[in-house]
């Protein structure tokens, strides 16, 4: 069994949200998975966090968003996306 060090646990924990959101690069994802294979503590924490995220996602699927809220949200996202694109063009 590999010897664990705190740095590896801390690095894995820092990537927890991105790991759960599938937002890591393939190499970072692989590093996290390798760490989880050797660290029961991190595996337990990741499992707990994952179950919370999945529970929230399940509940969110059953919530009906009022049309006015959805419309405002869509407009805000579109505006933020345009603003972000405009800033990138200025570079």
URVEN-V800094 format. One record per residue. RES is the residue in three letters. PHI is phi in degrees with one decimal (* if undefined). PSI is psi in whole degrees, 0 to 359 (none if undefined). D_LAST is the distance of its C-alpha to the last C-alpha in Angstrom with 1 decimal. Layout:
BEGIN
RES & PHI & PSI & D_LAST
RES & PHI & PSI & D_LAST
END
This chain:
BEGIN
UNK & * & 139 & 48.7
UNK & -66.2 & 148 & 45.5
UNK & -79.5 & 132 & 45.5
UNK & -90.8 & 152 & 43.0
UNK & -134.1 & 157 & 41.0
UNK & -61.6 & 323 & 39.4
UNK & -57.6 & 316 & 35.9
UNK & -63.6 & 318 & 36.0
UNK & -63.4 & 316 & 37.1
UNK & -63.3 & 318 & 34.4
UNK & -64.1 & 317 & 31.7
UNK & -62.4 & 317 & 33.2
UNK & -65.8 & 324 & 33.4
UNK & -63.9 & 334 & 29.8
UNK & -94.8 & 5 & 28.9
UNK & -54.3 & 306 & 31.5
UNK & -61.4 & 314 & 29.4
UNK & -65.3 & 324 & 27.0
UNK & -61.7 & 312 & 30.2
UNK & -66.4 & 328 & 31.9
UNK & -85.3 & 0 & 28.9
UNK & 58.1 & 43 & 28.7
UNK & -109.7 & 10 & 25.1
UNK & -90.8 & 154 & 25.7
UNK & -66.4 & 164 & 25.2
UNK & -58.8 & 319 & 28.5
UNK & -69.9 & 321 & 29.1
UNK & -66.9 & 319 & 28.5
UNK & -60.1 & 318 & 30.7
UNK & -63.1 & 319 & 33.3
UNK & -62.3 & 317 & 33.4
UNK & -64.3 & 315 & 33.9
UNK & -61.4 & 319 & 36.6
UNK & -61.5 & 319 & 38.3
UNK & -65.6 & 318 & 38.4
UNK & -63.7 & 332 & 39.9
UNK & -69.1 & 339 & 42.6
UNK & -115.3 & 354 & 43.8
UNK & -125.1 & 103 & 43.2
UNK & -63.9 & 324 & 45.4
UNK & -63.6 & 312 & 43.9
UNK & -67.5 & 322 & 40.3
UNK & -60.4 & 318 & 41.7
UNK & -63.2 & 315 & 43.6
UNK & -63.9 & 315 & 40.6
UNK & -62.8 & 320 & 38.4
UNK & -63.4 & 317 & 41.2
UNK & -63.0 & 310 & 41.6
UNK & -60.3 & 318 & 38.0
UNK & -62.3 & 319 & 37.9
UNK & -67.0 & 325 & 41.0
UNK & -65.3 & 312 & 39.6
UNK & -60.6 & 314 & 36.4
UNK & -64.1 & 322 & 38.6
UNK & -63.6 & 318 & 40.9
UNK & -64.9 & 316 & 38.3
UNK & -59.4 & 317 & 36.9
UNK & -61.0 & 315 & 40.6
UNK & -66.6 & 322 & 41.2
UNK & -65.2 & 331 & 38.0
UNK & -66.0 & 339 & 39.1
UNK & -100.1 & 1 & 42.1
UNK & -95.8 & 127 & 40.5
UNK & -90.8 & 124 & 40.2
UNK & -87.0 & 127 & 37.2
UNK & -57.9 & 143 & 38.3
UNK & -59.2 & 324 & 36.7
UNK & -68.2 & 324 & 35.3
UNK & -68.0 & 316 & 33.6
UNK & -62.3 & 318 & 32.2
UNK & -63.4 & 315 & 31.0
UNK & -64.3 & 319 & 29.2
UNK & -63.1 & 315 & 27.6
UNK & -61.3 & 317 & 26.4
UNK & -63.4 & 318 & 25.0
UNK & -64.3 & 317 & 23.2
UNK & -64.3 & 317 & 21.7
UNK & -62.7 & 317 & 20.6
UNK & -63.5 & 315 & 19.1
UNK & -63.9 & 322 & 17.2
UNK & -65.9 & 316 & 16.0
UNK & -62.8 & 314 & 14.8
UNK & -61.4 & 319 & 13.1
UNK & -64.8 & 319 & 11.4
UNK & -66.6 & 319 & 10.4
UNK & -62.1 & 320 & 9.3
UNK & -65.5 & 319 & 6.9
UNK & -64.6 & 325 & 5.5
UNK & -68.1 & 332 & 5.5
UNK & -72.6 & 339 & 3.8
UNK & -70.5 & none & 0.0
END
